[in-house]
Amino acid sequence: MEQTKKYFRGVLNELKKVHWPNRREVIVYTSVVVVAVLVVAAVIWVFDSLLSRILQLIIR
C-alpha cells in the first residue's frame, strides 16, 4: 500500500511540472490538426478516385 501512495505522490509531482496549454494554444493546435487531417483526407480521396478510374479503364 505504501508503494502505491509513493507512486501517486510522484505522479502528482510530475503533473505539477507540466506546462498546460492555455485556451488559445489549444484552439490553435486543434485547428492545425484538423486542417492537416482534412488535407491528408483530400489527397487520399484524389488518389483513390484517380486509381479507381484508371482501374475501370483497364478492366473495360
Number of C-alpha atoms within 10 A of each C-alpha: 6 6 8 9 10 11 12 11 12 11 11 11 11 10 11 9 8 8 7 10 10 8 8 9 11 12 12 11 11 12 12 12 12 12 11 12 12 12 12 12 11 12 12 12 12 12 11 12 12 12 12 12 12 11 11 10 9 8 7 5
